[in-house]
Amino acid sequence: MPAPEDSKPLRRPSPDEPRIARTREALEAGLWELLRELELADISVSALCRKAGVHRTTFYGHYRNIFDFAAFVYAGLVDRLGTIDLDQRGTGRTVAEIGELYVQSIRDILQHTKREQRVYRALFHTGTFHSVLAEDLRARILLALHVWAAHGVLPALNLEVTAGYLGGAYSSWFEQWVAGDDDDAEAWLGSLRNLLPAWWPRDGFPPAPEPGRGS
């Protein structure tokens, strides 16, 4: 797999800038189209820019290479799948109802990443995707921790540290899922019963798998 073209630090373009947003939308559309016929490793920046009608200089102003761009795109997909309709206190929902919403969001991510397994496998082999995904998951988990705190579920914890720890753990867990040949999402989801901290509610989780499966 090709190495990054340079060592420029990664940064996310601001979605609030209309021109940047349009450029990213064009690049994303070009990426989806190219991935219908090519493996990610076979897509060049030049081919993507031609497809998207974007100048290569513009691309390199935001991303180091095709893998960095794809990492942000696919991590964003996972993040959207992990979004549930709750305020920061989980107002109007019970712990059990909230737990079921979170479990369904994880199930959706497992099913999506398995459908797009070839792309996620390629991304996890880069030096970028794990950290990008872990950061997105950290932010999502931090919101969940605030909800659990509002419901009196949490012990005394530093929420930022806990979210960072769990974000990295979840990213590794998803990596193992896409790296393997197991397609039993329910068994893999059930494995979280044994992996999550003891205080995390188990509402909505399927039964834990037999030893040696999904873990």
PyMOL commands that set and color helices and strands:
alter all, ss='L'
color gray80, all
select helices_A, chain A and resi 18-35+40-42+45-52+56-60+66-81+95-115+117-124+129-150+159-179+185-190+192-195
alter helices_A, ss='H'
color red, helices_A
deselect
rebuild
show_as cartoon
